[in-house]
């Protein structure tokens, strides 16, 4: 779902509610101006259910909207502060959308490298198939029938192997991007993705707390959303400690293995204003993630390009050898004349 569009719609709805326009009327007007799509259909259904007199909790049931968004709408109705909640929702999805856009942009670069490598390897394989029956035979005859090049060009592995390397790498990369389970696994293995995930956790917790939810409820909601990720165990621990009577986030978060101590320390520094603590953590870890993205662009990508170039150069050595043999044969024939 387009998070930028969802953020824009909720900011507009917050303004309408502040002007005295009911939520159902605002949704109807907003969906009329939207282009066709899944988000428009779901919001139109939400507005239609609200017009029929259903509560927000009943209206969002079964809709294909983010669970976080539906819960925030329910919190807005319960706390009688829907404009504030919608503004918090807009802020949250704007931040998430910006960070996700930058991550998607970075994901394109490795894919381009792999695609270019695959195309070059395919071209190399095509040239090898063209050369193996001509250059190899000519140079072998000139060398007195020595089979060194004919054996090499006669074997298909020298042409297929580089294509296989890039094809398998490209397939694996696409699987990682398409699989939510794989994305969650690697999000805690790559530093910039780990910081981005922590920034998202902090931003979501900040938005939920600002909307009136209590800390134990917030941790429980985030834990459900992070089911299957490396952070789920830590969130379950924090939720259990809070349920057992721990005074605040500082004591409840002790013993976490995935969530860094530095993150928990930042949140705890705000004392009783836990919302501000998560806000500080969100700001710091967003900045850390963006800094590491810049480092990735300036350092890791050139290194990757260099490694791919060296790999292709190694695979091109047989073609260079064949061309050298051919030139030597031409020179020797010219000298003989």
C-alpha positions in Angstrom: 0.0 0.0 0.0 1.2 3.5 -0.9 2.3 4.9 2.5 2.8 8.4 1.0 -0.8 8.5 -0.3 -2.1 7.2 3.0 -0.2 9.9 4.9 -1.5 12.6 2.6 -5.1 11.4 3.0 -5.0 11.3 6.8 -3.5 14.8 7.0 -6.3 16.1 4.9 -8.9 14.2 7.0 -7.3 15.7 10.2 -7.8 19.2 8.7 -11.5 18.4 7.8 -12.2 17.1 11.3 -10.8 20.2 12.9 -13.1 22.2 10.6 -16.1 20.3 12.0 -16.6 17.9 9.0 -17.5 14.3 10.2 -15.0 11.5 9.4 -17.5 9.6 7.1 -18.1 12.8 5.1 -14.4 13.5 4.8 -13.7 10.0 3.7 -16.4 10.2 1.0 -15.0 13.5 -0.4 -11.4 12.2 -0.3 -12.2 8.9 -2.1 -14.1 10.7 -4.8 -10.9 12.6 -5.7 -8.6 9.5 -5.5 -7.5 7.5 -8.5 -8.7 3.9 -8.7 -6.9 1.4 -6.5 -7.0 -0.8 -3.5 -6.6 2.0 -1.0 -9.5 4.0 -2.5 -11.8 0.9 -2.4 -10.9 0.1 1.2 -11.4 3.7 2.4 -14.6 4.0 0.5 -15.9 0.9 2.3 -14.8 2.4 5.6 -16.7 5.6 4.9 -19.8 3.7 3.8 -19.8 1.6 7.0 -19.4 4.7 9.2 -22.3 6.3 7.4 -24.5 3.3 8.3 -23.8 4.1 12.0 -21.1 1.5 12.7 -18.4 2.3 15.2 -14.8 2.7 14.0 -13.9 -0.6 15.6 -16.7 -2.4 13.7 -16.1 -0.5 10.5 -12.4 -1.4 10.1 -13.0 -5.1 10.8 -12.1 -7.2 7.7 -10.8 -4.3 5.7 -7.5 -4.7 3.8 -5.8 -1.9 5.7 -2.6 -2.0 7.8 -3.3 -3.4 11.3 -1.5 -0.4 12.8 -3.7 2.0 11.0 -6.9 0.3 12.0 -5.8 0.2 15.6 -4.9 3.9 15.6 -8.3 4.8 14.2 -9.9 2.8 17.1 -7.7 4.6 19.6 -8.7 8.0 18.1 -12.4 7.3 18.6 -11.9 5.9 22.1 -9.8 8.9 23.2 -12.1 11.4 21.4 -9.0 12.9 19.7 -9.4 11.7 16.1 -7.8 14.8 14.5 -4.7 14.4 16.7 -4.5 10.7 16.0 -4.8 11.3 12.2 -2.0 13.8 12.4 0.2 11.3 14.2 -0.7 8.7 11.6 0.2 11.1 8.8 3.6 11.9 10.4 4.3 8.2 11.0 3.5 7.1 7.4 5.4 10.1 5.9 8.5 9.1 7.8 8.1 5.5 7.0 7.5 6.3 3.3 10.6 8.5 3.0 12.8 5.8 4.6 11.3 3.0 2.5 11.7 5.1 -0.7 15.4 5.5 0.0 15.8 1.8 0.8 14.1 0.8 -2.4 16.3 3.2 -4.3 19.4 1.5 -2.8 18.0 -1.9 -3.6 18.0 -1.0 -7.3 21.8 -0.6 -7.5 22.8 -4.2 -6.7 20.1 -5.4 -9.1 21.5 -3.2 -11.9 25.0 -4.6 -11.3 23.8 -8.2 -11.4 21.8 -7.6 -14.6 24.7 -5.9 -16.3 27.0 -8.7 -15.2 24.6 -11.3 -16.6 24.3 -9.5 -19.9 28.0 -9.2 -20.3 28.5 -12.8 -19.4 25.8 -13.8 -21.9 27.6 -11.8 -24.6 30.9 -13.5 -23.6 29.3 -16.9 -23.9 27.9 -16.0 -27.4 31.3 -14.8 -28.6 32.9 -17.9 -27.2 30.5 -20.2 -29.1 31.3 -18.2 -32.3 35.1 -18.4 -31.7 35.5 -22.0 -30.6 35.1 -23.6 -34.0 37.2 -21.1 -35.8 40.0 -19.5 -33.8 40.7 -22.6 -31.8 41.0 -24.8 -34.9 43.2 -22.3 -36.7 45.6 -21.7 -33.8 45.8 -25.5 -33.0 46.7 -26.3 -36.6 49.3 -23.6 -36.6 50.7 -24.9 -33.4 51.0 -28.3 -34.8 47.7 -29.8 -33.4 48.4 -29.0 -29.8 44.9 -29.3 -28.1 45.2 -26.7 -25.4 42.8 -24.1 -26.8 40.5 -26.6 -28.6 40.0 -28.5 -25.4 39.2 -25.3 -23.6 36.8 -23.9 -26.2 35.3 -27.3 -26.6 34.2 -27.4 -23.0 31.0 -25.4 -22.4 31.7 -24.7 -18.7 33.9 -21.7 -19.5 31.0 -19.9 -21.1 28.2 -21.1 -18.9 29.8 -20.7 -15.5 29.9 -16.9 -15.4 26.3 -16.7 -16.6 25.4 -19.2 -13.9 27.1 -17.1 -11.2 25.2 -14.0 -12.1 21.9 -15.7 -12.8 21.9 -17.5 -9.4 22.9 -14.3 -7.6 20.2 -12.3 -9.4 17.6 -15.0 -8.6 18.6 -15.1 -4.9 18.5 -11.3 -4.7 14.9 -11.2 -6.2 13.8 -13.9 -3.8 15.1 -11.9 -0.8 13.3 -8.8 -2.0 10.0 -10.6 -2.6 10.0 -12.7 0.6 8.9 -10.9 3.7 10.5 -13.6 5.8 13.8 -13.2 4.1 13.6 -9.4 4.3 13.0 -9.6 8.0 16.0 -11.9 8.4 18.4 -9.7 6.5 17.0 -6.5 8.1 18.8 -7.5 11.3 22.0 -8.7 9.6 22.8 -5.5 7.6 23.6 -2.5 9.8 21.7 0.2 7.9 18.6 -2.0 7.6 18.8 -2.8 11.3 18.9 0.9 12.2 16.0 1.5 9.8 14.0 -1.2 11.6 14.7 0.3 15.0 13.7 3.7 13.7 10.4 2.2 12.5 9.9 0.5 15.9 10.5 3.8 17.7 8.3 5.8 15.2 5.4 3.4 15.6 5.7 3.3 19.3 5.8 7.1 19.4 2.7 7.4 17.2 0.7 4.9 19.3 1.7 6.5 22.6 0.8 9.9 21.3 -2.6 8.6 20.3 -3.4 7.6 23.8 -2.3 3.9 24.0 -0.6 2.7 27.1 3.0 1.3 27.0 2.1 -2.4 27.6 -0.5 -2.2 24.9 1.9 -0.5 22.5 4.6 -3.2 23.0 2.0 -5.9 22.5 0.8 -4.4 19.2 4.3 -3.9 17.9 5.2 -7.5 18.9 2.3 -8.8 16.9 3.4 -6.8 13.9 7.0 -8.1 14.3 6.0 -11.7 14.5 8.7 -13.8 13.0 11.4 -11.2 13.2 14.5 -11.1 15.5 12.9 -8.4 17.6 9.8 -10.4 18.6 11.6 -12.2 21.5 12.8 -8.9 23.0 9.4 -7.3 22.7 7.8 -10.4 24.3 10.3 -10.0 27.2 9.5 -6.3 27.6 5.8 -7.0 27.5 6.2 -9.7 30.2 8.3 -7.5 32.4 5.8 -4.7 32.2 3.0 -7.2 33.1 4.9 -8.4 36.1 5.0 -4.9 37.5 8.3 -3.3 36.3 8.2 0.4 36.9 9.2 1.6 33.4 10.7 0.9 30.1 14.3 1.1 31.5 13.9 -1.9 33.9 11.5 -3.8 31.6 13.9 -3.7 28.6 16.9 -5.2 30.5 18.1 -8.5 29.0 17.2 -7.6 25.4 19.5 -9.4 22.9 18.4 -7.9 19.6 17.3 -4.4 20.6 20.6 -2.5 21.4 21.2 -1.3 24.9 21.9 2.1 23.4 18.4 2.3 21.9 16.8 1.4 25.3 19.0 3.8 27.1 17.8 6.7 24.8 14.2 5.8 25.4 14.7 5.6 29.1 16.4 9.0 29.3 13.1 10.8 28.9 11.9 9.4 32.2 8.1 9.3 32.5 7.7 11.0 29.2 8.1 7.8 27.3 6.6 9.2 24.1 9.4 11.8 23.9 11.9 9.0 24.6 10.8 7.0 21.6 10.7 10.2 19.6 14.4 10.8 20.4 15.3 7.2 19.5 13.4 7.5 16.2 15.3 10.7 15.3 18.7 9.3 16.2 18.3 5.9 14.5 16.8 7.5 11.4 19.9 9.6 11.1 22.1 6.6 11.7 20.3 4.6 9.0 20.6 7.5 6.5 24.3 8.0 7.3 25.0 4.3 6.6 23.0 4.5 3.4 25.3 7.3 2.2 28.3 5.2 3.2 26.8 2.3 1.2 26.5 4.5 -1.9 30.0 6.0 -1.6 32.0 2.9 -0.5 30.3 -0.4 -1.0 28.9 0.1 -4.4 32.2 1.0 -6.0 33.8 -1.9 -4.3 31.1 -4.2 -5.7 31.5 -2.8 -9.2 35.3 -3.4 -8.9 34.8 -7.0 -7.8 32.3 -7.7 -10.6 34.7 -6.2 -13.1 37.6 -8.4 -11.8 35.4 -11.4 -12.0 34.5 -10.7 -15.6 38.1 -9.9 -16.4 39.1 -13.4 -15.2 36.4 -14.9 -17.4 37.6 -12.9 -20.4 41.2 -14.1 -20.1 40.6 -17.2 -22.4 39.2 -14.8 -25.1 42.3 -12.6 -24.7 44.5 -15.7 -25.0 42.7 -16.8 -28.2 43.0 -13.3 -29.7 46.7 -13.3 -28.8 47.3 -16.7 -30.4 45.5 -15.5 -33.6 47.6 -12.4 -33.8 50.8 -14.4 -33.4 49.6 -16.8 -36.1 48.9 -13.9 -38.5 52.3 -12.3 -37.7 54.1 -15.6 -38.3 52.3 -16.2 -41.5 53.2 -12.7 -42.6 56.9 -13.3 -41.7 56.9 -16.6 -43.6 55.8 -14.8 -46.8 
